[in-house]
Amino acid sequence: MDFTDAFHDLFGRTGEDINAFQMSARAVLVFLFGVALVRLGGARAFGKWTALDIVVSIIIGSSLSRTLTGNTPLIPTLVSTAVLVALHAVLAQASLRFHPLSLLTKGRPCPLVEDGRVDERALKRHGVGRHDLEEALRKGGVEDPSQVRLAMLERNGDISVLKR
């Protein structure tokens, strides 16, 4: 028995029925591979949850889930997933160095309240409801917009509040 046969006995073949043991072996491999990628790609890179992080995470999850069930080839899928994580890391590093790229991948902050005045157009443009703004103000220790010097919708979707 050569390596290829042993590999297929352990993990099954793409497009064929795989048994519970093979799917479990794939699950262990995919899990360990995913943890390794997050560690190598930088946990912080996936911890900020920018739009880019979310898109990459969805693609990775979709791709790896298909390999668990044998719907895609195991090794090529793992390799392509590693390439995707590397591309994400390169793009994240480039965004740190080149502000225009950062604006493209992460967006820009937007003032929602300035000197006590709520910008209703900004709320609508960014899909922030009045109740969401009020919640953010309360979390910032403010009861009323008139007490706010500046409330910003940050690039990560959080609302930061500076009191007057």
Phi and psi restraints in degrees (value plus and minus 20) as a CYANA .aco file:
   2 ASP   PHI    -113.2   -73.2
   2 ASP   PSI    -199.9  -159.9
   3 PHE   PHI     -80.3   -40.3
   3 PHE   PSI     -63.1   -23.1
   4 THR   PHI     -81.4   -41.4
   4 THR   PSI     -63.2   -23.2
   5 ASP   PHI     -84.3   -44.3
   5 ASP   PSI     -63.4   -23.4
   6 ALA   PHI     -83.2   -43.2
   6 ALA   PSI     -60.2   -20.2
   7 PHE   PHI     -81.3   -41.3
   7 PHE   PSI     -67.1   -27.1
   8 HIS   PHI     -89.2   -49.2
   8 HIS   PSI     -52.0   -12.0
   9 ASP   PHI     -84.6   -44.6
   9 ASP   PSI     -58.8   -18.8
  10 LEU   PHI     -95.9   -55.9
  10 LEU   PSI     -65.3   -25.3
  11 PHE   PHI    -128.7   -88.7
  11 PHE   PSI     -28.6    11.4
  12 GLY   PHI      60.2   100.2
  12 GLY   PSI     157.3   197.3
  13 ARG   PHI    -132.9   -92.9
  13 ARG   PSI     130.2   170.2
  14 THR   PHI     -83.9   -43.9
  14 THR   PSI     116.9   156.9
  15 GLY   PHI      61.4   101.4
  15 GLY   PSI     -25.0    15.0
  16 GLU   PHI    -124.8   -84.8
  16 GLU   PSI     142.5   182.5
  17 ASP   PHI     -86.3   -46.3
  17 ASP   PSI     109.6   149.6
  18 ILE   PHI    -130.4   -90.4
  18 ILE   PSI     125.4   165.4
  19 ASN   PHI    -104.7   -64.7
  19 ASN   PSI     155.0   195.0
  20 ALA   PHI     -80.8   -40.8
  20 ALA   PSI     -59.2   -19.2
  21 PHE   PHI     -83.1   -43.1
  21 PHE   PSI     -65.6   -25.6
  22 GLN   PHI     -84.7   -44.7
  22 GLN   PSI     -61.2   -21.2
  23 MET   PHI     -85.9   -45.9
  23 MET   PSI     -57.3   -17.3
  24 SER   PHI     -86.1   -46.1
  24 SER   PSI     -60.8   -20.8
  25 ALA   PHI     -82.6   -42.6
  25 ALA   PSI     -61.5   -21.5
  26 ARG   PHI     -83.0   -43.0
  26 ARG   PSI     -60.4   -20.4
  27 ALA   PHI     -81.8   -41.8
  27 ALA   PSI     -64.4   -24.4
  28 VAL   PHI     -82.4   -42.4
  28 VAL   PSI     -67.1   -27.1
  29 LEU   PHI     -81.9   -41.9
  29 LEU   PSI     -66.8   -26.8
  30 VAL   PHI     -84.6   -44.6
  30 VAL   PSI     -60.4   -20.4
  31 PHE   PHI     -81.8   -41.8
  31 PHE   PSI     -70.9   -30.9
  32 LEU   PHI     -82.7   -42.7
  32 LEU   PSI     -59.3   -19.3
  33 PHE   PHI     -83.5   -43.5
  33 PHE   PSI     -64.5   -24.5
  34 GLY   PHI     -82.5   -42.5
  34 GLY   PSI     -62.8   -22.8
  35 VAL   PHI     -82.8   -42.8
  35 VAL   PSI     -64.2   -24.2
  36 ALA   PHI     -81.0   -41.0
  36 ALA   PSI     -62.2   -22.2
  37 LEU   PHI     -83.5   -43.5
  37 LEU   PSI     -62.2   -22.2
  38 VAL   PHI     -84.8   -44.8
  38 VAL   PSI     -60.5   -20.5
  39 ARG   PHI     -85.4   -45.4
  39 ARG   PSI     -65.0   -25.0
  40 LEU   PHI     -91.3   -51.3
  40 LEU   PSI     -58.0   -18.0
  41 GLY   PHI     -95.9   -55.9
  41 GLY   PSI     -33.4     6.6
  42 GLY   PHI      76.8   116.8
  42 GLY   PSI      93.2   133.2
  43 ALA   PHI     -79.3   -39.3
  43 ALA   PSI     -53.6   -13.6
  44 ARG   PHI     -84.8   -44.8
  44 ARG   PSI     -52.1   -12.1
  45 ALA   PHI     -81.6   -41.6
  45 ALA   PSI     -55.1   -15.1
  46 PHE   PHI    -118.0   -78.0
  46 PHE   PSI     -18.9    21.1
  47 GLY   PHI    -112.4   -72.4
  47 GLY   PSI     -34.3     5.7
  48 LYS   PHI    -106.8   -66.8
  48 LYS   PSI     -43.9    -3.9
  49 TRP   PHI      34.3    74.3
  49 TRP   PSI      33.7    73.7
  50 THR   PHI     -95.9   -55.9
  50 THR   PSI     153.8   193.8
  51 ALA   PHI     -77.8   -37.8
  51 ALA   PSI     -59.5   -19.5
  52 LEU   PHI     -81.8   -41.8
  52 LEU   PSI     -64.5   -24.5
  53 ASP   PHI     -80.6   -40.6
  53 ASP   PSI     -61.8   -21.8
  54 ILE   PHI     -85.5   -45.5
  54 ILE   PSI     -65.6   -25.6
  55 VAL   PHI     -82.0   -42.0
  55 VAL   PSI     -67.0   -27.0
  56 VAL   PHI     -82.5   -42.5
  56 VAL   PSI     -61.5   -21.5
  57 SER   PHI     -83.2   -43.2
  57 SER   PSI     -60.8   -20.8
  58 ILE   PHI     -84.9   -44.9
  58 ILE   PSI     -63.9   -23.9
  59 ILE   PHI     -83.2   -43.2
  59 ILE   PSI     -64.5   -24.5
  60 ILE   PHI     -82.8   -42.8
  60 ILE   PSI     -66.7   -26.7
  61 GLY   PHI     -80.5   -40.5
  61 GLY   PSI     -63.3   -23.3
  62 SER   PHI     -84.3   -44.3
  62 SER   PSI     -66.0   -26.0
  63 SER   PHI     -83.8   -43.8
  63 SER   PSI     -68.3   -28.3
  64 LEU   PHI     -88.8   -48.8
  64 LEU   PSI     -52.2   -12.2
  65 SER   PHI     -87.2   -47.2
  65 SER   PSI     -54.8   -14.8
  66 ARG   PHI     -88.1   -48.1
  66 ARG   PSI     -52.6   -12.6
  67 THR   PHI     -94.7   -54.7
  67 THR   PSI     -45.4    -5.4
  68 LEU   PHI     -81.1   -41.1
  68 LEU   PSI     -60.1   -20.1
  69 THR   PHI    -111.4   -71.4
  69 THR   PSI     -20.1    19.9
  70 GLY   PHI      63.6   103.6
  70 GLY   PSI      -6.0    34.0
  71 ASN   PHI    -101.4   -61.4
  71 ASN   PSI     -36.2     3.8
  72 THR   PHI    -152.9  -112.9
  72 THR   PSI     135.4   175.4
  73 PRO   PHI     -83.5   -43.5
  73 PRO   PSI     117.8   157.8
  74 LEU   PHI     -84.7   -44.7
  74 LEU   PSI     -80.4   -40.4
  75 ILE   PHI     -85.6   -45.6
  75 ILE   PSI     -68.8   -28.8
  76 PRO   PHI     -78.9   -38.9
  76 PRO   PSI     -54.6   -14.6
  77 THR   PHI     -88.7   -48.7
  77 THR   PSI     -61.8   -21.8
  78 LEU   PHI     -83.9   -43.9
  78 LEU   PSI     -60.9   -20.9
  79 VAL   PHI     -84.6   -44.6
  79 VAL   PSI     -66.3   -26.3
  80 SER   PHI     -85.1   -45.1
  80 SER   PSI     -53.4   -13.4
  81 THR   PHI     -87.0   -47.0
  81 THR   PSI     -60.5   -20.5
  82 ALA   PHI     -82.7   -42.7
  82 ALA   PSI     -59.4   -19.4
  83 VAL   PHI     -83.0   -43.0
  83 VAL   PSI     -62.0   -22.0
  84 LEU   PHI     -81.8   -41.8
  84 LEU   PSI     -63.4   -23.4
  85 VAL   PHI     -85.8   -45.8
  85 VAL   PSI     -59.9   -19.9
  86 ALA   PHI     -83.5   -43.5
  86 ALA   PSI     -62.1   -22.1
  87 LEU   PHI     -81.8   -41.8
  87 LEU   PSI     -61.6   -21.6
  88 HIS   PHI     -80.9   -40.9
  88 HIS   PSI     -64.7   -24.7
  89 ALA   PHI     -83.9   -43.9
  89 ALA   PSI     -62.6   -22.6
  90 VAL   PHI     -84.0   -44.0
  90 VAL   PSI     -64.3   -24.3
  91 LEU   PHI     -84.4   -44.4
  91 LEU   PSI     -59.6   -19.6
  92 ALA   PHI     -83.6   -43.6
  92 ALA   PSI     -63.4   -23.4
  93 GLN   PHI     -86.2   -46.2
  93 GLN   PSI     -61.4   -21.4
  94 ALA   PHI     -84.5   -44.5
  94 ALA   PSI     -54.9   -14.9
  95 SER   PHI     -85.8   -45.8
  95 SER   PSI     -49.4    -9.4
  96 LEU   PHI     -87.8   -47.8
  96 LEU   PSI     -53.2   -13.2
  97 ARG   PHI    -113.3   -73.3
  97 ARG   PSI     -47.7    -7.7
  98 PHE   PHI    -140.5  -100.5
  98 PHE   PSI      84.1   124.1
  99 HIS   PHI     -76.0   -36.0
  99 HIS   PSI     -62.9   -22.9
 100 PRO   PHI     -78.5   -38.5
 100 PRO   PSI     -58.2   -18.2
 101 LEU   PHI     -86.7   -46.7
 101 LEU   PSI     -58.3   -18.3
 102 SER   PHI     -81.7   -41.7
 102 SER   PSI     -61.0   -21.0
 103 LEU   PHI     -83.8   -43.8
 103 LEU   PSI     -56.4   -16.4
 104 LEU   PHI     -89.8   -49.8
 104 LEU   PSI     -63.5   -23.5
 105 THR   PHI    -105.4   -65.4
 105 THR   PSI     -48.8    -8.8
 106 LYS   PHI    -136.8   -96.8
 106 LYS   PSI     -35.9     4.1
 107 GLY   PHI      64.2   104.2
 107 GLY   PSI    -187.1  -147.1
 108 ARG   PHI    -153.3  -113.3
 108 ARG   PSI     132.8   172.8
 109 PRO   PHI     -89.3   -49.3
 109 PRO   PSI     137.2   177.2
 110 CYS   PHI    -156.9  -116.9
 110 CYS   PSI     108.3   148.3
 111 PRO   PHI     -90.5   -50.5
 111 PRO   PSI     111.5   151.5
 112 LEU   PHI    -124.4   -84.4
 112 LEU   PSI     -53.3   -13.3
 113 VAL   PHI    -155.3  -115.3
 113 VAL   PSI     110.0   150.0
 114 GLU   PHI    -152.2  -112.2
 114 GLU   PSI     105.2   145.2
 115 ASP   PHI      28.8    68.8
 115 ASP   PSI      24.8    64.8
 116 GLY   PHI      62.8   102.8
 116 GLY   PSI     -24.2    15.8
 117 ARG   PHI    -122.5   -82.5
 117 ARG   PSI     105.0   145.0
 118 VAL   PHI    -102.6   -62.6
 118 VAL   PSI     110.7   150.7
 119 ASP   PHI    -110.8   -70.8
 119 ASP   PSI      74.8   114.8
 120 GLU   PHI     -82.6   -42.6
 120 GLU   PSI     -55.7   -15.7
 121 ARG   PHI     -84.5   -44.5
 121 ARG   PSI     -59.9   -19.9
 122 ALA   PHI     -85.9   -45.9
 122 ALA   PSI     -59.5   -19.5
 123 LEU   PHI     -78.8   -38.8
 123 LEU   PSI     -68.6   -28.6
 124 LYS   PHI     -85.1   -45.1
 124 LYS   PSI     -64.1   -24.1
 125 ARG   PHI     -80.1   -40.1
 125 ARG   PSI     -53.8   -13.8
 126 HIS   PHI    -124.7   -84.7
 126 HIS   PSI     -14.2    25.8
 127 GLY   PHI      48.5    88.5
 127 GLY   PSI      12.6    52.6
 128 VAL   PHI    -120.6   -80.6
 128 VAL   PSI      97.5   137.5
 129 GLY   PHI     -97.1   -57.1
 129 GLY   PSI     138.7   178.7
 130 ARG   PHI     -79.6   -39.6
 130 ARG   PSI     -57.5   -17.5
 131 HIS   PHI     -87.6   -47.6
 131 HIS   PSI     -54.9   -14.9
 132 ASP   PHI     -84.1   -44.1
 132 ASP   PSI     -62.3   -22.3
 133 LEU   PHI     -83.2   -43.2
 133 LEU   PSI     -65.3   -25.3
 134 GLU   PHI     -81.1   -41.1
 134 GLU   PSI     -59.3   -19.3
 135 GLU   PHI     -82.0   -42.0
 135 GLU   PSI     -64.8   -24.8
 136 ALA   PHI     -83.8   -43.8
 136 ALA   PSI     -58.2   -18.2
 137 LEU   PHI     -84.4   -44.4
 137 LEU   PSI     -64.0   -24.0
 138 ARG   PHI     -80.1   -40.1
 138 ARG   PSI     -62.9   -22.9
 139 LYS   PHI     -82.9   -42.9
 139 LYS   PSI     -48.6    -8.6
 140 GLY   PHI    -106.1   -66.1
 140 GLY   PSI     -14.0    26.0
 141 GLY   PHI      59.4    99.4
 141 GLY   PSI       5.4    45.4
 142 VAL   PHI    -143.7  -103.7
 142 VAL   PSI     116.3   156.3
 143 GLU   PHI    -115.1   -75.1
 143 GLU   PSI     -45.0    -5.0
 144 ASP   PHI    -161.1  -121.1
 144 ASP   PSI     122.7   162.7
 145 PRO   PHI     -76.5   -36.5
 145 PRO   PSI     -46.7    -6.7
 146 SER   PHI     -83.7   -43.7
 146 SER   PSI     -36.8     3.2
 147 GLN   PHI    -110.5   -70.5
 147 GLN   PSI     -15.9    24.1
 148 VAL   PHI    -123.4   -83.4
 148 VAL   PSI     109.9   149.9
 149 ARG   PHI    -101.2   -61.2
 149 ARG   PSI     -64.1   -24.1
 150 LEU   PHI    -176.6  -136.6
 150 LEU   PSI     111.9   151.9
 151 ALA   PHI    -144.5  -104.5
 151 ALA   PSI     102.4   142.4
 152 MET   PHI    -135.5   -95.5
 152 MET   PSI     116.3   156.3
 153 LEU   PHI    -102.2   -62.2
 153 LEU   PSI      90.9   130.9
 154 GLU   PHI    -100.1   -60.1
 154 GLU   PSI     148.7   188.7
 155 ARG   PHI     -83.4   -43.4
 155 ARG   PSI     -44.3    -4.3
 156 ASN   PHI    -111.0   -71.0
 156 ASN   PSI     -18.7    21.3
 157 GLY   PHI      77.9   117.9
 157 GLY   PSI     -29.9    10.1
 158 ASP   PHI     -94.5   -54.5
 158 ASP   PSI     138.4   178.4
 159 ILE   PHI    -132.7   -92.7
 159 ILE   PSI      99.3   139.3
 160 SER   PHI    -119.4   -79.4
 160 SER   PSI     126.8   166.8
 161 VAL   PHI    -148.9  -108.9
 161 VAL   PSI     108.4   148.4
 162 LEU   PHI    -133.2   -93.2
 162 LEU   PSI     103.9   143.9
 163 LYS   PHI     -95.4   -55.4
 163 LYS   PSI     138.4   178.4
